[in-house]
């Protein structure tokens, strides 16, 4: 009986340790786009990154809410994945060729490039 109790305590400790090892963050940032196809593309790009557990983009506000494990990824990688599929974010600009290949209804008004 004592062995079972000790095993239960050990398994509970191991389970709690794995939960606390995660560094879950929630962030919201701007992603340019227009429609439902954009929504799917943007959310799929974000969730393709290991460590991103959820991504929800709002076409009206052009804001995405992401939840991710900061011990596995960071915001820069999430921004880059979204830019890689053709959508500018407030930190990364999509490649012009990738943007040009978007469906016509997905071509949003691109933000002005900041002078360096």
C-alpha positions as CSV (number, residue, x, y, z in Angstrom):
1,X,0.0,0.0,0.0
2,X,2.9,2.4,0.8
3,X,4.5,1.7,-2.6
4,X,1.2,2.6,-4.4
5,X,1.0,5.9,-2.4
6,X,4.6,6.8,-3.2
7,X,4.1,6.0,-6.9
8,X,1.0,8.2,-6.9
9,X,3.0,11.1,-5.3
10,X,5.8,10.6,-7.8
11,X,3.5,10.7,-10.8
12,X,1.7,13.7,-9.5
13,X,5.0,15.5,-9.0
14,X,6.2,14.6,-12.5
15,X,2.9,15.8,-14.0
16,X,3.1,19.1,-12.2
17,X,6.7,19.6,-13.1
18,X,5.9,19.3,-16.8
19,X,3.1,21.9,-16.5
20,X,5.3,24.3,-14.7
21,X,8.1,23.8,-17.2
22,X,5.9,25.5,-19.9
23,X,6.1,29.3,-20.2
24,X,2.7,30.0,-21.8
25,X,2.2,33.4,-23.2
26,X,-0.7,35.2,-24.9
27,X,0.0,38.0,-27.3
28,X,-2.0,40.1,-29.8
29,X,-0.6,41.9,-32.8
30,X,-1.6,43.4,-36.2
31,X,-1.7,41.2,-39.3
32,X,-2.9,42.7,-42.6
33,X,-5.5,40.8,-44.6
34,X,-9.1,40.9,-45.8
35,X,-11.1,37.8,-45.9
36,X,-11.9,34.2,-44.8
37,X,-9.1,32.8,-47.0
38,X,-6.7,35.2,-45.3
39,X,-8.0,34.1,-41.9
40,X,-7.3,30.4,-42.7
41,X,-3.9,31.2,-44.2
42,X,-2.8,33.4,-41.3
43,X,-4.0,31.1,-38.5
44,X,-2.5,28.0,-40.2
45,X,0.8,29.8,-40.6
46,X,0.9,30.7,-36.9
47,X,-0.2,27.3,-35.6
48,X,2.4,25.6,-37.9
49,X,5.1,26.8,-35.5
50,X,5.9,24.2,-32.8
51,X,4.8,25.7,-29.5
52,X,1.9,27.7,-30.8
53,X,-1.3,26.2,-29.3
54,X,-3.9,28.6,-30.7
55,X,-4.2,31.5,-33.2
56,X,-7.4,33.5,-33.9
57,X,-7.3,36.4,-36.5
58,X,-10.1,38.9,-36.7
59,X,-10.7,40.3,-40.2
60,X,-12.4,43.5,-38.9
61,X,-9.7,44.6,-36.5
62,X,-6.8,42.8,-38.4
63,X,-5.6,41.6,-35.0
64,X,-4.4,38.1,-34.2
65,X,-4.4,36.6,-30.7
66,X,-1.9,33.8,-30.3
67,X,-1.1,31.5,-27.3
68,X,2.3,29.9,-27.3
69,X,4.9,28.2,-25.2
70,X,7.8,30.6,-25.0
71,X,10.1,27.8,-24.1
72,X,9.6,26.4,-27.6
73,X,9.2,29.5,-29.8
74,X,9.1,33.3,-29.8
75,X,7.0,36.1,-31.3
76,X,9.6,36.7,-34.0
77,X,9.2,33.2,-35.4
78,X,5.4,33.6,-35.4
79,X,5.5,36.9,-37.2
80,X,8.0,35.4,-39.8
81,X,5.7,32.4,-40.5
82,X,2.8,34.7,-41.2
83,X,4.9,37.0,-43.4
84,X,6.2,33.9,-45.2
85,X,2.7,33.2,-46.5
86,X,2.2,36.7,-47.7
87,X,0.8,38.8,-44.8
88,X,2.5,41.8,-43.4
89,X,2.6,42.1,-39.6
90,X,3.5,45.0,-37.4
91,X,7.1,43.5,-37.2
92,X,7.6,41.6,-40.5
93,X,6.9,42.5,-44.1
94,X,5.9,39.7,-46.5
95,X,8.1,39.2,-49.6
96,X,6.6,41.2,-52.6
97,X,6.5,38.1,-54.8
98,X,4.6,36.1,-52.2
99,X,2.2,39.0,-51.6
100,X,1.7,39.3,-55.4
101,X,0.7,35.6,-55.6
102,X,-2.1,36.0,-53.1
103,X,-5.7,35.6,-54.5
104,X,-7.1,38.9,-55.6
105,X,-9.5,39.3,-52.7
106,X,-6.6,38.7,-50.3
107,X,-4.6,41.7,-51.5
108,X,-4.8,44.1,-48.7
109,X,-3.6,47.7,-48.7
110,X,0.0,47.3,-47.6
111,X,1.4,49.6,-44.9
112,X,3.9,52.2,-46.1
113,X,7.5,51.1,-45.7
114,X,9.2,53.0,-42.9
115,X,12.2,55.1,-43.8
116,X,15.4,53.8,-42.3
